[in-house]
Amino acid sequence: MLSERLEADSLEELEQLLEGCQRCPLWSDRSNLVFGSGSRDAQLMFIGEAPGRAEDAKGLPFVGPAGRLLDDLLAGIGLTRSEVYITNVVKCRPPGNRDPLPEEMEACHPFLARQIELIEPKIVCALGRVAAGSLLGKTVQMSRIHGTRLNGDGYFVVPVFHPAAALRTPSSMSALEEDFRNLKKYLQQEEVAPKTVSREEPEQLELF
């Protein structure tokens, strides 16, 4: 499934395809699909792990407390939500807000990959360990890689701590603010990430 390429020519068409998706059991319990929101031409794209209760209720990503912190962090580097694009690795809420399972992330991957292709961001910011691991195809230690710029497939991946983690552990807030200042610096640089031939092999997802 990881090699599958969805033939959708716009985000609207891709969202219509996803509305009828039953590739994993998460679809059966959702109140709303949480596809994504923001600028279709964003240079900066944020990817979280999965919708929570508030997101499932409204059908929009990052609308709870973590979303309000994300808005504040964006304001701190001179951006608004309307200038970036925000989505998640999986588009339906896992039960009890647990981490998405590897098979759930694999089922949603073609949709996420096509979202990135259609938006063509310069930087994809992975919010938290799960999103970073999914984008990089391996387990990650956020304490080591947060705020760094890594090569993706035609874009740079910048992992940062999840805003919800900073709300739970205020001592990590300064690191998150510094990571966002790095995002601003990376956006201002002219360098472009190289395109890769193919994504990591599927078995690496089993490391989560």
ABEGO torsion letter per residue (X at the ends): XAABBBBBABAAAAAAAAAABAABAAAAABABBBAEBEBAABABBBBBABBBAAAAAAGBBGABAAAAAAAAAAAAAGBBAAABBBBBABABBBBGGBBBBAAAAAAAAAAAAAAAAAAGBABBBBBEAAAAAAAAGBBBBAAAABGBBBBBBGBBBBBBBBAAAAAABAAAAAAAAAAAAAAAAAAABABBBBBBABBBBAAAAAAX
